[in-house]
Amino acid sequence: MKNTRRGGSLSGSRKVASKASGTKGSTRKILKNKKQAKDMPKIKHEDELIRLNKYIASTGLCSRREADELIQAGLISVNDKLVTEVGTKVKPSDTIKYNGERLKEEKKVYILMNKPKDYIATLEDPHAHKTVIDLIKGSCRERVYPVGRLDRNTTGVLLLTNDGELTKRLTHPKFEKMKIYHVELNKNLKPADMEKIATGIMLEDGFIKADTISYVNPNDKKQIGIEIHSGRNRIVRRIFEHLGYEIRKLDRVYFAGLTKKGLSRGEWRFLTEKEINMLKMNAFK
């Protein structure tokens, strides 16, 4: 069995395989370094100014773009004064009303799902017959959204929330949060190709390499564990396709410190307070 890793040693395929099983191992330890401190969310003060459309969106009434339309239409008042200028800033303590009814920020909701195949992880596809939102209907009054995208054929760990600030930190390219995937190929992965993925290959949108890659099962070279930070679109599929392989199954087993432990395919649950605090404190890779 061959294991390949850049920038450090890998103690056998057990490291990735335990994540791939979804039943072993634990989430990453809290990082106490400069990068974590830099990425930690700023503490918001009660009188800190925010854009009016952002506040309206945080109440669950509509999106920011739709909020701008309401503002321009003269349907929003701030402290009983109509506001029609897009870009207006307000304090969270201000009284914001829509058609005379006061708006309040929604309770933040965090849902972890083990996404099944053939479900779309987006709300913007009018042709989608099945979306992940269908699986959580009736779970909460708040409107939640998938954090990032898993394509129709990809399964595994998916976070849904109405916390826009957290979503931005988890999906923005500059943060590059770690993800681990269990890949099943149509044929054995050659050791030479594994080495290429570890050292890096050039795709149409730039250079890419895995942080860690290994065989999940030394007796089955079609089963691969890959650890990667890049959030580029369909990046895992494109890596293997570039080298002439077809992915038969792709399962995300780790994302943002979360695993699918205890969740069968298609099941979901609310995050615990401990998990929510971990996400807010950026206490994961």
ABEGO torsion letter per residue (X at the ends): XBBBBBGEBBBEAAAAAAAAAGABEBBBBBBBBAAAAAABBBBBBAABBBBAAAAAAAAGABBAAAAAAAAAAGABBBGGBBBABBGBBBBAABBBBBGGBBBBBBBBBBBBBBBBBGBBBBAABAABABBAAAAABGABABBBBBBEBBBAABBEBBBBBABAAAAAAAABAAAGBBBBBBBBBABBBBAAAAAAAAAEBBBAAEBBBBABBBBABAABAABBBBBBABABBGAAAAAAAAAGBBBABBBBABBGGBBABGBBBGBBBBBBAAAAAAAAAGBBX
